[in-house]
Amino acid sequence: MKKRSIIFLLLITLLCVSVLSAKTIELKFWTHEDPNRKEIEMRYIQEFQKMYPDVVIKRVEYSSTKIQELILTAFAANEGPDIFNMSIEDEYAYIVNGRVAPVNPKAAGYTSLKAIYAEYMQGMLDPVTFEGNLYGLPLEITNWCIFLNKKVFRDAGLNPEKDYPKTWEDVVALSEKIAIRKGDIVQRRGFDFRYPYYLVEMVPLVEQLGGKLVSDDGKTAIINDEAWIKFLKFMGDFGPKGRNLGSPTYQAARKLFNNDNNDIAMCSSGLYQIARIKADNQKFFDSNEWMVIPFPQFKNAVRNVPGKYYGHYYMVNAQKPKETQEMAWKFIGYMLSHAEEYLEKVAIIQPKLSLINSKLFKSYPYSDVFLSDLQKAEVVFYQANSAKIQKHIEEAVQSVMFGNKTPEEALKILKQKAQESLDEGRDM
């Protein structure tokens, strides 16, 4: 009898454990690396789990380039994370292919879908709006300006307050003056591009010259051959087979800038760079020896085009159970309810009207420079195959920079590949 009682109690215990386990919701949250953001988001996770004891959130971060590959592989195996974020040009394919769930307004803390749109700057939710549904909420909207090290300028005999570049021709001329070389190796660069981000940074150069990536009706890729040839010649002249001012093979300019080791004068980056300077090099941050200037234009620019803006949008896996999706949107809503802290500690902009109009935003270093460019900027090209098209541009630019192709040869290949990928993406 005693033995039966023990067995019965064990069964009851196991049943209770299984019931409790069944109620537990585990959220896999994948995001890109950002040490500053990790700190506050781990705190948000702890706070949220206290409010919802039956929820377990596992935050995993990857590099901005690695996460693209890993998420693609995970979704292909039906094992995608519950919550993830990438730049919109990489995320949009997940919307059109039905891989992500529509936003749940009430779970995210809103009375309605209309209330969500009313909270954000005009147009900032357009990239995640598809067939009347909203599929993501922005962690950040980012545009790039130019960060400048004043000490490097002065070391090269330049006055940073007066001699800073206004045009791309200025960038080249100043980079020539600033460059220190040892043979073919550039030991100190004036400026260098963010080479993985051709859609954000380099398509604007083409547009300044009168060209387009895609026609207004969205059917034709690579508009105005003359503008594209000028752009490719410019990049070829800038690179190692030209004036040898910069190269994709060199250490990334943005990461090098924060070291303040007299090895680079300028880099392109977003407002978030300010928080990273502070985290990486407090002395440099406090020194007043850096500044931010607008995105340059060509002297004979046809259009005044700043860098494109892009967004990292939180999305939820449509393959997960409804209760998991609902809890995911609750957590996303909780994280995004801290817009001012994200700005203050991480220097990223949630495009909420309340934040843009706040005293904090207006007092933040160089926020006026970024906002001025942002208000003129267009969103980065996004389409089901935008990542492929970006790769085609990369191949064209690098083939000219390294002397493998003439601009004319590179453009011919680019037009063909870009058109094929554009057509393929439109059919998805």
N, C-alpha and C positions, 0 to 999 in steps of 0.2 A: 504493500500500500504506500509506504514511504517512498519507494522507488518510483511509483507511478506519479506521486505528487511532485517529485523533483523534475521528472520528465515534462509534466504538465506546465510547471513554472518556467522551464527552459523554453518550451514552445511559445508560451505567452510572451516571454522576453524577446525571443526572435521575431515574433509577430509585431511587437511594438517597435522594435528597431527597424524592421522593414517598412512599417507604416511611416515612421519618421523620415526614413531615407527617401521614400516615395514623394514626400512633401518637399524635400530639399530641391531647390533649383540652382544648378551650377551654370554660371555665365562665363564663357570663354571670351575674353576681351583682348583683341590683337590691335596693336597700334605701333606707330613709328617712334624711333628713339628720340627722346628729349629729356635729359636729366632733370631739368627744371620742372617739367610737367609731371614727371614720374612722382616727385615728392608730394605734390598736392593731390594728385589723383589716387595715390595709395591711401592718403588720408580720407578722400571722398569715399573710397571703397569701404574703409573701416566704419565711417559714419553711416553709410547706407546699409551695411550688414547689421549694424546695431538696430536700425529701424526695421529691417526685414531679416530676423534671425534665421529664417529658413533659406536664405540666399547665400551662395558662395560665389565670389567673383575672382577669377584668375586672370590677372593682367599680364600679358606677355608682349614684349616690345622687340621689334626688329629694325634694322636699318631701312631707310626710305626706299632703297632699291630692292633689297631682299624681300621685303614684305609683299611686293607685287607678285613675285614668283611663288611664294609660299601660299598666299591666299588663292591664287589661281589653281595650284596643285590640290589644295585642300578642298575647294569647291568641286573640282573634277571628281574627287573621291567621295563626295557627299559628306565631308567632314569639316566643312568650313566653320570658322568661329561664329559665336552668337552675335558679337559686336565687332566691327572693324572700321578703320578709317584709312583712306588713301587720298591722294590728290584726285580731283574729279576726272581728269583726262584718263586716269587708270580705273576709276570706279564706275564710270558711266556704263560700261559694257554690262556690269552686273544688274543695272536697272533694266535695260532693254531686253536682257535675257531672262528676266524674271527670277533672279537669284536673291533679291532683297525684298523685304516686306515694306508696305506703306507705313508711314509714320502713324502711330496711334496717338492722336492729340491729347486725349484725357490722361492716358498713361504718362505722357511726357509733361503733364502739368498745365495743359491748355484747355480752354472751354470748347474750342472748335479749331478746325483747319484754318478758318479765316483769321482767327486770333494769332496763329503762328505767323502768317504772312504779314500781319499788321505790325509785328514786333521787329521785323528785319528791314534793313535798307532795301530799297527797290532793286529788284533784279537778282538779289543774292541767292534766292531759292530757285531761280529758273533752271540752273543746271541739274537739279534733283527733282524737277517737276516733269512728269511723263504721263501722257494720256489722262490728264486730270487728277493724278495722284502725286503726293509728295513722298519721296523715298529716302530722305536724309536730312539731318540737321547739322549746321556748320560748327565744327570745333573752332575753325579759324578761316578767315579770308586773308590772303596774302598777296601783296604786290612787292616788287623789288625796286629799290633805289640803290645809290652807290655810297658805300662806306669809304671814308678817306682817312688815312693816317697822316696827321699834320707834320709829325717829326720826320717822316720819310720825305715829304715834300721839301721841308726846309733843308734836309741833308743833301738834296739834289739841287739846292740853290733856288727853290721855288717858294712863293708865298701862297700857302694853301687857301687863305681867305680871298685872294684875288685870282690866282692861277688855276683854280679848280676847273675841270673840264665842263664845258657846256655842250660840246658836240662830240661825235665819234672821231672826227678828225683831231680834235683836241686830245682825246684819249690816246690816240696813236702817237701824236707829237710828244705828249708828256711822258708816255711810257718809254719812248726813245731816250729822253733825258734822264729818266729815273733808273733805267735798266743798268744792271751791273752783270757782266758776263765773264765766264771763265771758259774760253774756247766757245763751243756751241751751247754750253750750259748757261742758262739765265739764272744767276744767283739772287738777283733782286728784280722783281717784276713791277711794272707800273700798275697794270690792271690785267685781270684775266677773267674769262667768261665762266659760267656755270655749265659745263659741257653736257651733262645729262639732260638739261632742261631747255631743249631747243624750242619747244612750243611757247614757253613762258618768256624767254629772253631773246631769242634770235628771230622768230617770226615778226616781232615788232620792228626790227631793223628793216626787213623786207617791206613791211607796210609803210614805214617812213619814206621809202624809195618809190612807193606807188604800186607795189605788188600785193598779192594776196595768197594765202594758202589755199583757200577754197572760194569759189564764186558765190555770189549772193544767194543763188538758188540752191546751193549745196551740192551741185552735180559735177562740177569741174574742179580738179586740183591743179594748183600751181598757175596762178594768173599773173600775166605780165612778165614774160621771159627776161626782158631787159632789166627789170628790178632784181630778179633773182640772180642774174649774172653779176650785177654790181655787188650784190651781197656776197656771193661766193668769192668774187675777186677780193673783196675787203677781208674776208676771213682767211683767204689764202695768203694775202699780204701780211696779215697779223701773225700768222702761224710760223712754225719752225722752218718751212721752206721759203718764207718771205722775209719779213723783218725780224722774225724770231722774238716775238714779244710775249707769246703765250702758247699753251698747248694742253690738250687733254691728258697728256702723259705726265704733266707736272702735278705736284701736290695741290689739292683743291684750294683755291684762293680764299674762299670763305673761312675754312678751318685754319688756314695759315695766318689770316689777318689778326686774330685774337692774341696770338703769341707776342706781337709787337717786337719782333726781332730784326727789324730793318730789312725784311726780305720781300715785302709786298706793300704797295702804297694804297691800292684800291681793290675793292671787291663788290660784287652785287649781292644783295641779300634783302631779307624782309625785316620788319620791325623786330621780330624775334631775335635777331642778331644782337640786339642791345642786351637782352637778358643773358645771352651766351657769353658776351664780352665780360659781363659782370661776374658770371660763374667761373669763367676760365682765367680771368686776369683782372682782379679787383683794382690793382694799382693802375692799369691802363684805363679801366673804366672811369676811375676817379680823376684821371689826369687832365681831362679836357683837351687831350691831344688827338681826338678823333671827331669826325663830323659826318653828316649825311647830306647828300646833294641829290637833286632830281635825276631821273633816268635820262641820259644824253640823247640828242637828236643829231641827224646828219645836217650839215650846213645848208644843203639844198633840199631838205626834206619836203616831200609833197604833202605829208600829213604830220601833225604833231602827235606821235604815238608813244606813250610810256610803256613800260613793261606790262605784260598781261597779268591779270590777277587770277588766282586759282583758289580753290577751297578744299580743305580736308573736311569731309562730311562723315558724321557717324551714321552707319547703316546697320541694319539688323537682318540676319539670315532668315530668308523665307522658308527654308527647309526645316526649321525648328518648330516644336509645338507652340500653339497659340499662347499658352501661359508663360512660356519662355520668352516669346516675342514681347509680350506685355511687360514682363519684368525688365527686359532689356531696355525698352523705351522709358520705363520709370527711372532706371539708373542713368540713362543718357540725359534725361530731363534734369536729374539732380546735378550731374556734373556741369551742365550748361547753365545752371542757375547761378554760377559763380563767375560771371563775365569779367567783373572788375578785378578779381583775384588773378584770373588768367592773364589779364593785361599787366597788372602790377608785378607779378612774380615770374611770368613766362614771356611777357611782351608779345602775346598773340592777340589778334583782334577778332572777337566774335562780332559779326556785322549787325549787332542790335542797335536800334536807334537810341535806346537809353544809354548805351555805352558811348557811342560816337558823340553824343551831346553832353556827356558827363564832364565834370571838372577834372577828374582823373585823366581822361583821355586827352583833353586839351592841354594839360600840364605835362604830359609825358614827353620825354626828349624826342624831338624830331617827328612827332606824330603829325604835325602840320605838313611836313614834306611828303610823308607817305600818303596822307589823306588827299592832298592836292593832286598827286599822280593818280591815286585810286579813282578819284571822281572823273578823270578823263579816260581811264583804262577800260578795256574790254575784257571779257572773260576769256581764258585760255580755250583754244579749240578742243571741244570734247565731242566724241562720237564713238560708236561701238569699236572702231578700229583706230582711235586716235593714238594709242600707244605704238601701233605698227607704223603709222605715218610719222610719228616723232623719230622712230628708228631709221626710217628712210632719209629724213633730213640729216640726222647724225652721220649716216654713211656718206652722204653727198658732201657735207662740210669737211669731214675728216679726210676724204679722198683728195680734196683740193688742198687742204692744209699740209698734208704730207706728200704732196706732189705726185700722187698716183693718177690723177685725172685733171684735165683742164676744167675750168668752170662750165664750159659748154658741154663737155662730155658728161660731167657730173649731173648737170641739169637734165639732160636727155634721159638718163637713167632714173633720176628722181621723179620726173613727170610721169613716167610709165608706172613705176612702183606705187607712187602716191595715188594715182588714179585707180589702179587695181584695188588698193586697200580701201579707198573711199567708196568705191562701188560695192565692194564686199560688205563694208560696214553699214551702208544704206539698206542692204538687203536683209540684215539681221533682224 
